[in-house]
Amino acid sequence: MHQAVPKTDAPIDVLDRFAGATPELARLRALRPELIELEQRAYEVLFPVRTGPGPATGSGPATGPGPATGLGLATGSGPATSARTVPGTVTDTGVSVAERAAAALAVAVEHRRAPAVGHYRALLDTATGETATADRIIARAPFDGDTATAATAAKATAATTTATGAATPGRIAAAVAHARLLTHTPARGGLDALRAAGFTDPQIVTVSQTVAFVNYQMQLAAGLALLATGDSGTGTDPGAPSTTVAGGPRYTIDVLTWRPAIRPLAPGELGEEHRAALAGKARVDTPYFRTLGHDLGILAVRTAIDLAAFTAEGGLPRAERELAATAVSLYNGCVYCASVHARLTARLHGDPAPVRRFLAYGSTAVLGRRWKLITRLATGLAPVPATAAEADVEALRELGLTELALVDLVHCAAFFGWANRLMLSLGSVEGEDQEHEGRQATE
């Protein structure tokens, strides 16, 4: 059972620290206060810990009337506690905190975000009771001493968790390899290494959600830091050319089909909790959502973040939020997501022609300075690490985008780093009738 984490004098939000914890950052984030709460809640759902002695585990959800809680921010040598609590259930598919923390650390390393590396390293060291695993991940060293492939490492070690909840090297190696693959080349995502290491279908969903969420954290931290200070904190050259995307014939505004790579829940397996977790979605019985339904805890908060980012009143017009989603989907090679959100952009904008040009020819074909700059900033947040520069933000400010609109743009672009990685890792696309991840296209 998860017990309440003791309160501290000043609860710390993990994303705040990852992005620099400046007063200006706090002011900008406060423009969308609901997202502050939801982003911390998502972290606490994915990284639950047991209070008291012994290693952290991914044990079951809290029982009784009290809420479950997660681990707070690591400051200095070890993780600190958080006063925030997580309503409802936590992620409970049998993936240990060590496996999740190892995957998260691998993502943070690739994004070059030092505060996040320190945080997830402390979480992993606490969960495993040793430091060698984190050392290997940070150094990108192979786990088996001979090869960097997770499949080989998985077969060389027992693919189980111990009675204490600590993960074996084979499972951690597979989780780390999956994290690196989804971080750098999500369109090439595959599940063979996770399966070889003994991960079940629900556990695969949890690992993919963890990797995708931490990528969201890193890209959101880069974008918010850029708005607050003019520096994304990624160490990239601010004078480098803006990131662009290429379109092509495989991208279409037409309806496509997404086919799951693992068994989705059957429609009859969806309970009221699943329907509540997907409140606000156009269809809750699609293969995509039934696949994500294997991990109800993170599904519920992810849905809330999605809707808060894309449907909140004021700020960036809805069509331009969908345009940002389309741009990131093109960068990541998610044909399905690009189709859905290009279609929404066209519907909300009222003219499909400029959207079709974007899909066919990429960045160079975007019409109008405002859309060019929106797609430039969104696309600049998609690489690992992010390449967006202060000039991209200043150009949008000169066009009259408010601080709230810029915060919305950053959130929508970062969210699609999360969405693309789930779509690409958990299934594939077929070009016929579709059952898509639908939000109602309303202002």
C-alpha positions as CSV (number, residue, x, y, z in Angstrom):
1,M,0.0,0.0,0.0
2,H,1.2,3.5,-0.7
3,Q,1.2,5.8,2.3
4,A,0.9,9.6,2.3
5,V,4.3,11.3,1.8
6,P,4.9,13.7,4.7
7,K,4.4,17.3,4.0
8,T,7.3,19.7,3.6
9,D,7.4,23.4,4.2
10,A,7.5,24.1,0.5
11,P,6.3,21.5,-1.9
12,I,8.4,21.5,-5.1
13,D,7.1,20.8,-8.6
14,V,9.5,18.6,-10.6
15,L,8.9,20.4,-13.9
16,D,9.6,23.8,-12.2
17,R,13.1,22.6,-11.2
18,F,13.7,20.9,-14.6
19,A,13.0,24.2,-16.4
20,G,15.1,26.4,-14.1
21,A,12.8,27.5,-11.2
22,T,12.9,31.2,-11.9
23,P,10.2,33.7,-10.9
24,E,9.5,34.4,-14.6
25,L,9.0,30.7,-15.2
26,A,6.5,30.6,-12.3
27,R,4.6,33.5,-13.7
28,L,4.3,32.0,-17.1
29,R,3.3,28.6,-15.8
30,A,0.6,30.2,-13.6
31,L,-1.2,31.4,-16.7
32,R,-2.4,27.7,-17.0
33,P,-2.6,26.6,-13.4
34,E,-4.5,23.5,-14.2
35,L,-1.6,22.2,-16.2
36,I,0.8,22.7,-13.3
37,E,-1.3,20.4,-11.1
38,L,-1.9,17.8,-13.8
39,E,1.8,17.6,-14.9
40,Q,2.9,17.0,-11.3
41,R,0.1,14.4,-10.8
42,A,1.3,12.5,-13.9
43,Y,4.8,12.4,-12.5
44,E,3.5,11.1,-9.2
45,V,1.3,8.5,-10.8
46,L,4.2,7.1,-12.9
47,F,6.8,7.2,-10.1
48,P,5.1,5.9,-6.9
49,V,7.3,5.0,-4.0
50,R,6.8,3.2,-0.7
51,T,7.6,5.2,2.4
52,G,9.7,3.7,5.1
53,P,12.8,1.5,4.8
54,G,13.6,-0.8,1.9
55,P,13.8,-0.2,-1.9
56,A,11.1,1.5,-3.8
57,T,8.7,-0.7,-5.6
58,G,6.0,-0.4,-8.2
59,S,3.4,-1.9,-5.8
60,G,-0.3,-1.7,-6.0
61,P,-2.6,1.3,-5.7
62,A,-3.5,2.9,-2.4
63,T,-6.4,1.2,-0.5
64,G,-8.9,2.8,1.8
65,P,-10.1,6.4,1.6
66,G,-6.7,8.1,1.5
67,P,-5.0,9.2,-1.7
68,A,-1.8,7.6,-3.1
69,T,1.2,9.8,-3.5
70,G,4.4,9.8,-5.4
71,L,8.0,10.9,-5.0
72,G,8.9,14.6,-4.9
73,L,11.8,16.4,-6.4
74,A,15.4,15.4,-5.9
75,T,17.4,18.3,-4.6
76,G,21.1,17.7,-4.0
77,S,22.2,14.2,-3.2
78,G,18.8,12.5,-2.9
79,P,15.1,12.8,-3.6
80,A,12.9,15.0,-1.5
81,T,9.3,14.4,-0.6
82,S,6.4,16.4,-2.0
83,A,3.3,17.6,-0.3
84,R,1.2,17.1,-3.4
85,T,-1.0,14.0,-3.5
86,V,-2.4,11.9,-6.3
87,P,-6.1,11.4,-6.4
88,G,-7.3,7.9,-7.4
89,T,-5.1,5.0,-8.3
90,V,-1.4,4.9,-9.2
91,T,0.1,3.0,-12.1
92,D,0.1,-0.6,-11.1
93,T,1.1,-3.0,-13.8
94,G,4.1,-4.6,-12.1
95,V,6.8,-2.3,-13.6
96,S,9.2,-1.5,-10.8
97,V,10.2,2.0,-9.9
98,A,13.8,1.0,-10.7
99,E,12.8,0.1,-14.3
100,R,10.8,3.3,-14.7
101,A,13.6,5.5,-13.2
102,A,16.2,3.8,-15.5
103,A,14.1,4.6,-18.6
104,A,13.5,8.2,-17.4
105,L,17.2,8.7,-16.7
106,A,18.0,7.5,-20.2
107,V,15.6,10.1,-21.6
108,A,17.0,12.9,-19.5
109,V,20.5,12.1,-20.5
110,E,19.7,12.2,-24.2
111,H,18.0,15.6,-23.7
112,R,21.0,17.0,-21.8
113,R,18.9,18.4,-19.1
114,A,21.1,18.3,-16.0
115,P,18.5,18.9,-13.3
116,A,16.4,16.0,-14.7
117,V,19.5,13.8,-14.9
118,G,20.3,14.5,-11.3
119,H,16.7,13.9,-10.2
120,Y,16.1,10.6,-12.0
121,R,19.6,9.4,-11.1
122,A,18.7,9.9,-7.4
123,L,15.4,8.1,-7.9
124,L,17.2,5.2,-9.6
125,D,20.0,5.0,-7.0
126,T,17.4,4.9,-4.2
127,A,15.3,2.2,-6.0
128,T,18.3,-0.1,-6.7
129,G,20.4,0.6,-3.6
130,E,23.5,1.0,-5.8
131,T,25.0,3.5,-8.2
132,A,26.5,1.4,-11.0
133,T,23.3,1.1,-13.0
134,A,22.9,4.9,-13.2
135,D,26.6,5.2,-14.0
136,R,26.1,2.9,-17.0
137,I,23.1,4.8,-18.3
138,I,24.8,8.2,-18.0
139,A,27.9,6.8,-19.8
140,R,25.7,5.0,-22.3
141,A,27.7,1.8,-21.5
142,P,26.3,-1.7,-22.4
143,F,24.7,-3.6,-19.5
144,D,26.2,-7.0,-20.4
145,G,29.8,-5.9,-20.9
146,D,29.8,-7.1,-24.5
147,T,26.9,-5.6,-26.4
148,A,24.5,-2.7,-26.2
149,T,21.5,-4.6,-27.4
150,A,18.8,-5.0,-24.9
151,A,17.7,-8.3,-26.4
152,T,21.0,-10.0,-25.7
153,A,21.2,-8.5,-22.2
154,A,17.7,-9.8,-21.5
155,K,18.4,-13.3,-22.5
156,A,21.7,-13.3,-20.5
157,T,19.9,-12.5,-17.2
158,A,16.7,-13.5,-15.5
159,A,13.8,-11.4,-16.9
160,T,12.0,-11.1,-13.6
161,T,11.7,-8.8,-10.7
162,T,13.0,-9.8,-7.3
163,A,10.8,-10.2,-4.2
164,T,12.0,-6.8,-3.1
165,G,10.8,-5.1,-6.3
166,A,14.3,-4.4,-7.6
167,A,14.5,-5.0,-11.4
168,T,17.0,-7.4,-12.9
169,P,19.7,-6.2,-15.4
170,G,17.8,-7.7,-18.3
171,R,14.6,-5.8,-17.7
172,I,16.4,-2.6,-17.0
173,A,18.5,-3.0,-20.1
174,A,15.4,-3.5,-22.2
175,A,13.7,-0.5,-20.6
176,V,16.7,1.7,-21.3
177,A,17.1,0.5,-24.9
178,H,13.4,1.2,-25.5
179,A,13.7,4.7,-23.9
180,R,16.6,5.6,-26.2
181,L,14.9,4.2,-29.3
182,L,11.6,6.1,-28.6
183,T,13.5,9.3,-27.7
184,H,15.6,9.5,-30.9
185,T,13.8,7.5,-33.5
186,P,10.2,7.0,-32.4
187,A,9.1,6.0,-35.9
188,R,11.4,2.9,-35.6
189,G,10.0,1.9,-32.3
190,G,9.5,-1.8,-31.6
191,L,8.6,-4.0,-28.7
192,D,10.8,-7.1,-29.3
193,A,13.4,-6.2,-26.6
194,L,10.7,-5.6,-24.0
195,R,9.0,-8.9,-24.8
196,A,12.3,-10.8,-24.7
197,A,12.9,-9.3,-21.2
198,G,9.6,-10.6,-20.0
199,F,7.5,-7.5,-20.0
200,T,3.7,-8.2,-20.3
201,D,1.4,-6.2,-22.5
202,P,0.2,-3.9,-19.7
203,Q,3.8,-3.5,-18.6
204,I,4.8,-2.5,-22.1
205,V,2.1,0.2,-22.0
206,T,3.5,1.5,-18.7
207,V,7.1,1.6,-20.0
208,S,6.0,3.4,-23.2
209,Q,3.9,5.9,-21.2
210,T,6.9,6.5,-18.9
211,V,9.3,7.2,-21.8
212,A,6.8,9.3,-23.7
213,F,5.9,11.3,-20.6
214,V,9.5,12.1,-19.6
215,N,10.1,13.2,-23.2
216,Y,7.2,15.5,-22.7
217,Q,8.7,16.8,-19.5
218,M,12.1,17.5,-21.2
219,Q,10.5,19.3,-24.2
220,L,8.1,21.3,-22.0
221,A,11.0,22.3,-19.8
222,A,13.0,23.5,-22.8
223,G,10.1,25.5,-24.2
224,L,9.1,27.1,-20.9
225,A,12.7,28.0,-20.1
226,L,13.0,29.5,-23.5
227,L,10.0,31.7,-22.9
228,A,11.2,32.7,-19.4
229,T,14.9,33.3,-20.0
230,G,15.6,33.2,-23.8
231,D,17.6,30.0,-23.2
232,S,16.2,26.5,-23.6
233,G,19.0,25.1,-21.4
234,T,19.8,22.4,-24.0
235,G,23.3,23.7,-24.9
236,T,22.4,24.0,-28.6
237,D,23.8,26.9,-30.7
238,P,21.2,29.7,-30.6
239,G,22.5,30.9,-34.0
240,A,21.9,27.6,-35.7
241,P,19.3,27.5,-38.5
242,S,15.8,26.6,-37.3
243,T,14.7,23.0,-37.5
244,T,12.5,22.2,-40.5
245,V,10.3,19.3,-41.5
246,A,9.8,17.6,-44.9
247,G,6.4,16.5,-46.0
248,G,5.8,13.8,-48.6
249,P,3.2,11.6,-50.2
250,R,2.7,9.3,-47.2
251,Y,1.3,12.2,-45.2
252,T,-2.4,12.8,-45.9
253,I,-5.4,14.6,-44.6
254,D,-7.5,11.5,-45.3
255,V,-8.7,9.1,-42.6
256,L,-6.3,6.3,-41.7
257,T,-6.4,3.2,-39.5
258,W,-4.2,2.6,-36.4
259,R,-3.6,-1.1,-35.6
260,P,-2.3,-2.0,-32.1
261,A,0.9,-4.1,-31.8
262,I,-0.4,-5.6,-28.5
263,R,-3.8,-6.8,-27.5
264,P,-6.1,-3.9,-26.6
265,L,-8.7,-4.4,-23.9
266,A,-11.9,-5.8,-25.4
267,P,-14.8,-3.3,-25.4
268,G,-16.5,-5.4,-22.7
269,E,-13.5,-5.0,-20.5
270,L,-13.9,-1.2,-20.3
271,G,-15.4,-0.3,-16.9
272,E,-16.8,3.0,-15.6
273,E,-13.2,3.9,-14.5
274,H,-12.0,3.7,-18.1
275,R,-14.9,5.8,-19.4
276,A,-14.3,8.4,-16.6
277,A,-10.6,8.4,-17.5
278,L,-11.5,9.3,-21.1
279,A,-14.2,11.9,-20.3
280,G,-14.2,14.5,-23.1
281,K,-12.9,12.1,-25.8
282,A,-15.1,11.7,-28.9
283,R,-14.8,7.9,-28.8
284,V,-13.6,5.8,-25.9
285,D,-13.9,2.3,-27.5
286,T,-11.2,2.8,-30.2
287,P,-8.3,0.3,-30.3
288,Y,-5.8,3.1,-29.3
289,F,-7.6,4.0,-26.1
290,R,-8.4,0.3,-25.4
291,T,-4.6,-0.3,-25.6
292,L,-3.8,2.6,-23.3
293,G,-6.5,1.3,-21.0
294,H,-4.0,-1.4,-19.8
295,D,-2.6,1.4,-17.5
296,L,-5.6,3.3,-16.1
297,G,-3.7,5.5,-13.7
298,I,-1.6,7.4,-16.3
299,L,-4.4,7.2,-18.9
300,A,-6.7,9.4,-16.8
301,V,-4.2,12.1,-16.1
302,R,-2.9,12.1,-19.7
303,T,-6.4,12.6,-21.0
304,A,-6.8,15.6,-18.6
305,I,-3.5,17.1,-19.8
306,D,-4.5,16.6,-23.4
307,L,-7.8,18.4,-23.0
308,A,-6.4,21.2,-20.8
309,A,-3.7,21.9,-23.4
310,F,-5.9,21.9,-26.4
311,T,-9.3,23.1,-25.3
312,A,-8.6,25.7,-22.6
313,E,-10.3,29.1,-23.3
314,G,-8.3,32.0,-24.6
315,G,-4.7,32.0,-25.7
316,L,-3.6,30.4,-28.9
317,P,-6.5,29.8,-31.3
318,R,-7.5,26.1,-31.5
319,A,-6.6,25.7,-35.2
320,E,-3.0,26.8,-34.4
321,R,-2.7,24.4,-31.5
322,E,-3.6,21.7,-33.9
323,L,-1.1,23.1,-36.5
324,A,1.6,22.8,-33.8
325,A,0.5,19.1,-33.2
326,T,0.7,18.5,-37.0
327,A,4.2,20.0,-37.2
328,V,5.6,17.9,-34.4
329,S,4.0,14.8,-35.9
330,L,5.7,15.4,-39.2
331,Y,9.0,15.8,-37.4
332,N,8.6,12.5,-35.5
333,G,7.2,10.6,-38.6
334,C,3.9,9.8,-37.1
335,V,1.7,9.5,-40.2
336,Y,-1.4,8.7,-38.2
337,C,-1.1,11.7,-35.8
338,A,-0.3,14.0,-38.7
339,S,-3.4,12.9,-40.5
340,V,-5.7,13.4,-37.5
341,H,-4.4,16.8,-36.5
342,A,-4.0,18.1,-40.1
343,R,-7.6,17.3,-40.6
344,L,-8.6,19.2,-37.4
345,T,-6.4,22.1,-38.4
346,A,-8.1,22.3,-41.8
347,R,-11.6,22.0,-40.3
348,L,-11.0,24.7,-37.8
349,H,-9.2,27.0,-40.2
350,G,-11.9,26.6,-42.8
351,D,-9.6,25.8,-45.8
352,P,-7.8,22.5,-46.3
353,A,-5.5,23.8,-49.1
354,P,-2.7,25.3,-47.0
355,V,-2.7,22.3,-44.7
356,R,-2.4,19.9,-47.6
357,R,0.5,22.0,-48.9
358,F,2.2,21.6,-45.5
359,L,1.8,17.9,-45.5
360,A,3.0,17.5,-49.1
361,Y,6.0,19.8,-49.0
362,G,6.9,20.5,-45.3
363,S,8.2,23.7,-43.7
364,T,9.0,25.5,-47.0
365,A,5.4,25.4,-48.1
366,V,3.8,26.9,-45.0
367,L,1.8,30.0,-46.1
368,G,1.7,33.2,-44.0
369,R,4.3,34.5,-41.6
370,R,2.3,33.7,-38.5
371,W,1.9,30.0,-39.4
372,K,5.5,29.8,-40.5
373,L,6.7,31.0,-37.1
374,I,4.3,28.8,-35.2
375,T,5.4,25.7,-37.1
376,R,9.1,26.8,-36.6
377,L,8.8,27.1,-32.9
378,A,6.8,23.8,-32.5
379,T,9.2,22.0,-34.8
380,G,12.2,23.4,-32.9
381,L,10.9,21.8,-29.6
382,A,10.7,18.3,-31.2
383,P,14.4,17.4,-31.7
384,V,16.5,15.8,-28.9
385,P,17.7,18.1,-27.5
386,A,15.4,20.9,-28.5
387,T,16.8,23.4,-31.0
388,A,14.3,26.2,-30.7
389,A,15.9,29.6,-30.2
390,E,15.1,33.0,-28.6
391,A,14.7,34.5,-32.1
392,D,11.8,32.1,-32.8
393,V,10.0,33.4,-29.7
394,E,10.8,37.0,-30.3
395,A,9.5,36.9,-33.8
396,L,6.2,35.5,-32.6
397,R,6.0,38.2,-29.9
398,E,6.5,40.9,-32.6
399,L,3.5,39.4,-34.5
400,G,1.4,40.0,-31.4
401,L,1.3,36.5,-29.8
402,T,0.5,37.0,-26.1
403,E,2.4,35.2,-23.3
404,L,-0.6,32.9,-22.8
405,A,-0.6,32.0,-26.5
406,L,3.1,31.2,-26.4
407,V,2.6,29.0,-23.3
408,D,-0.2,27.2,-25.1
409,L,2.0,26.7,-28.2
410,V,4.8,25.2,-26.0
411,H,2.4,22.8,-24.2
412,C,0.7,21.6,-27.4
413,A,4.1,21.0,-29.2
414,A,5.5,19.1,-26.1
415,F,2.4,17.1,-25.7
416,F,2.8,15.7,-29.2
417,G,6.2,14.4,-28.3
418,W,4.3,12.3,-25.9
419,A,1.4,11.3,-28.2
420,N,3.6,10.5,-31.2
421,R,5.8,8.1,-29.1
422,L,2.7,6.2,-27.9
423,M,1.2,5.9,-31.4
424,L,4.5,4.8,-32.9
425,S,5.6,2.3,-30.3
426,L,2.3,0.6,-29.6
427,G,0.9,0.2,-33.1
428,S,1.1,1.0,-36.8
429,V,-1.0,2.6,-39.5
430,E,-3.1,1.2,-42.3
431,G,-4.6,3.5,-45.0
432,E,-8.3,2.6,-44.7
433,D,-11.2,3.3,-42.3
434,Q,-9.9,4.6,-39.1
435,E,-10.8,4.8,-35.4
436,H,-8.8,7.8,-34.3
437,E,-7.8,9.4,-31.0
438,G,-10.5,12.0,-31.4
439,R,-11.1,15.3,-29.6
440,Q,-14.2,17.2,-30.7
441,A,-13.0,19.9,-33.1
442,T,-14.8,22.8,-31.3
443,E,-13.5,26.2,-30.3
